[in-house]
Amino acid sequence: MLKTYLILICLILSNFLSAQVNKFSTPLPIVYLNTNGTDIPDEPKINAEMRIAWHEDGTANSTEDPAEHFTGDIRIEIRGSSSQMFPKKSYGFELMDAEGADMDFPLLGMPEEEDWILYAPYSDKSLIRNVLTFTLAEKLSDYAPRCRFVELFLNNEYMGVYVLMEKIKRDKNRVDIAKLKPEDISGEELTGGYIIKIDKTTGSGGSGWYSEFENEKQRHTFYQYEYPGYDEINDVQAGYIQEYIRKFETALYNRAFDPQDGYQQYINIRSFIDYFIINEIGKNVDAYRLSTFIYKDKNEKLNLGPVWDFNLAFGNANYYDAWETFGLQMYADLGDDEWQNPFWWRRFMGDRFFTKQLRCRWNELFANVMSPASVVAMVDSLVTLLEEPAERNFQRWQVLGVWVWPNYFVAQTYDIEINWLKNWIYERMRSLHLAVPGDCESDPGVPIEFAFDAFPNPFVRTLKLKIISEASISYRFQLFDLNGAFLKEKQLNATEGENLFEIDLPGLLSGVYFYRLSYGENTFSGKLVKLK
């Protein structure tokens, strides 16, 4: 009797929860996908139907509303690389008309197009890291992918909070560059438009070319054809864009820093600076080496961007020090990872003109749209929109309090997850304000190339400090407690190249400390954790 009673209670509770998830109103658009029971593969795309219920006037949407915004046919497949291991899948899809031809449509008020993505935040339990980044990026670049939060049903099963977003592609409303036709093989017509990608080879046919130049790990960056694709670009066009990038890299590798005759004649330096700033704000573990796009229009220079794929940013990765709020991810030790940073970035840091513009741009943004308060206000705005949808999402995907690769922090509740993220952003922004190189007001005569790393962190007794410098310089290392009280100072005489120093700290109590490394008027700060 008791067993029957318990089964009855479970059925009632199950039906109640199911009704909660399948009958609701929401501030988000509701997307319905129907594949007639067919599993969606990695590739090729399969045919399906999509319907969207959305009130353009901003009023709440309901599962009982008719799907009047859009009803039509699509071709859909799973997308992503490492994220494909998660049960909550991301999808790429194309709209098509009744005859099966590609069809443009302005989904959710975004500019009309045929290619779209349904991104599934899963390991990102804030649900907002990508949307937050695109919101920041659109404030300082010509284009960042537009996106909208939605709630998704697949074959009548609730799938949680997704992000409907634009795919990066050549289009007048996306990456606005000229269309490169097969017959464009000479003169001005050959000079654009191109989109090149630095990324894992999955999904791009693995077709492209390697840079001639090694980075500090003796790796050569691999460039892939994104537009025209590897199966569309002809030999003349491939040769042109390879040679153009080779000239840029040659000038930079040889430290041709003259603004007129050096590497800057090949690139839009502002786009590289803005890319650096966005990726370092989030301390993106994939920055520079993955999901990196470069585009070139006719008779124009190379532009870096648009930014892409920040689900592992803002402290959400437990490797390569990406969870730490201090230090530049550009200098992170990536070990033997197959995917390494291009050599460019350390060269850029050796160009006084580049670092001066970088610092001035950072100061401008930090005082306005990229202030810690402004970024956290964006977080609050996004989270307010997701208040009820997030609850349904985590009812469907019960990952709160559960480690999901590659989480660094695991929160028991959504509120704790968001509070941790906001605290991380505050600490990161303050640290980055100190770490961004360059001097906006004067030329301090900094070394051509400089990098440092304090490790291990946490440490027990002995701290190691690696300094890479192309000049003989005397550095001053200072240690402070949490209250700012001075504890220790040591002079470090570095020579050209890589230097390794050891600092013995016996008797230091366990806890959090701050260090300062300085030379001349240049100061770099960071946080250390001392273990027992």
C-alpha positions, 0 to 999 in steps of 0.5 A: 500500500505504501509503495502504491502511495509513493508511486502515486505521489511521484506521478502527481509531482512529475505531472506538476513539474512537466506542466510547469515546464511545458505551460508558462509565460515568458519574457523570451521568444519561444522557439519550437523545432520539429524533426518528426522524431529524427535525431539531429546529426553533426552533419549533414543538415536534416530538414525540420520545421521551426515555429516562433512565438514572439510579441514584438511589442515586448509583452509576455509570450506564452506556450499557448500563443500561436506561433505567428512570428515565424513558421517555416522549413529549415535545415539543421545540424549540431554545431560546436567542437568540445561542446558536442559532448554535452547533452544540451546541444547547440545547432546551426540552421538555414531557413528555406522556402517551400521549394527548398531554396535558401530564404532570408527572414528577420528573425526576432527583429534582427536583420534578415538572413538565412543562416542562424545559430541556436547556442546552448549555454550548458557549462556556462551556468550564468547563461550569459557569457556570450551575450554579455561579450557581444553586448560589450563588443557592439559598443566599440566595434563595427560589428558584433553578432546580434543575439536574443535569448529564447526558450526552446522546445524540440519535438515537444520536449522543453530544452531550456534557455538558448541564444538565437544568434547570427552566424559570422558570414559575409553579408551587408548586415554582418561582416560587411565586405564585398562579395568575392566572385570566382572571376575576381582574379586581378586588380582591385577586385582581387583585394577583397573580400576575405574572411580567414579563421584561426581555429581547430580544423573541425568544421572547416575542412581543415584546408588552409596554410601555415604561417612561416613564423614560429611563436615562442613554443615553436608552433606555426599558426594555421589559417583557414579559409572561411569566406570564400570557403576552402571548396570555393576559393580559387588558387589566385585568390588563395595566393593573394590572401596568403601573400598579404598576411605573409607580408604583414607577419614578415614586417611584424616579425622583423620589428618593422614598427614604423607607422607608415612603412612597417606592419601597420600598412597591412592592418587596422590597428584599432581592430587588433586593440579592441580584440585584445581588450574584449578578450582580456576583459573576459580573460578568455582561455581561447583568446588569440588561438581559437575562434579568431576571425580576420577579414579584409575588404577590397583595397582595405587593411586586415581587420581582426574580428568579429569576436566569437565564443566566450562561454569559457571566459570570465573565470569559467575555465580551470586551466591555463590560469584563465580563472585568475583575475590578474595577469594577461591571458596573452602571456598564459603558458599554454603548455604543449597544447596544439593550439597556441597563440600567434607570435604577433601579440608579443611583438605588438607589446614591443611596439611603443606606438601600439602599446601607447594606442592600446593604453589610450583606448583602454583609458577611454573605455574604462572611464565609460562603457567598460567601467566595472560598474557598467559591465556589472550593470549589463550583467544585472540587466541580462540576469533580470531578463532571465529570472524565470527562464533560468529557473526552468532551464535548471529544472530541465538541466540540473547542473547547479552544484555539479562540476561540468567541464571545465568549470573552475567555480561550482555554485549551488544556486543561480544567485551564487553563480551570478554573484561570483561572476560579478565579483570576478568581473570587479576584480578582473577590471581593477587588475586589468587597469593596472596590467594593460601596457603602454603609457598614454601621455608619454613614451617611457622607453619600455623594453621591446618585449616584456612578459612575466609570470609568478608561479606556482600560485598558490605557493607553499614557500618558494615563489618563482618569477619568470621575466622575458625581456629584450633589454638588461633591466633592474626590476623591483619586486615588492610584496604587500598584505591584504591591507597594503602593508609592505612586507618584502622587497627584492631587486631582480637584475634581468638580462636580455632573454628569459630570466628565472628568479626564485624568491624564498618566503619562509615564515609567511602566514597562509593567505592572500597577498599582492605583489608589485613588479616595477621598472622605471615608471612602469608597474605590474601588479598581481595577487598571490595565495600562500598555502600552509 
